[in-house]
Amino acid sequence: MSAGSVSKIDLVLSLNGKAQLTMELKRHLAPKTVGSILRVLPLEGNAHMIGSSIAFVDTTLTAGGEKLRTLFKKGNVAFMASNGSICFFLQDTTSSKPMTLVGRITSNLEALNEIKPGDVFSISQAGT
């Protein structure tokens, strides 16, 4: 857990070991989903893109939707229950699939624009 709050959990998102981004999950947005994500950390998977607005990583996580929405802002992090993906929004987007907002990227969002097929994302708690 982050030292500052039990509701906000600081994470590190690494892209191929080249770029590091910081992100935070917020329990109050989706307590069950955030708890499920935290239990499977650290996780690693191939990076994918949906157009130029959403980067995502497939996971083996199975969790239902929680407080679903389709409108997301640049920097948001969401969980797509239909395929178990964690999604990162590179710009304000209206998604065709409802997702659960779980947090946001807090630094270096521009690094996601450099994703190529086969790149690997890894997500871990900050300080571990």
Secondary structure, 3 states (H helix, E strand, C coil): CCCCCCCEEEEEEEECCCEEEEEEEEHHHCHHHHHHHHHHCCEEEEEEEECCCEEEEECCCCCCCCCEEEEECCCEEEEECCCCEEEEECCCEEEEEEEEEEEEEEECHHHHHHCCCCCEEEEEECCC
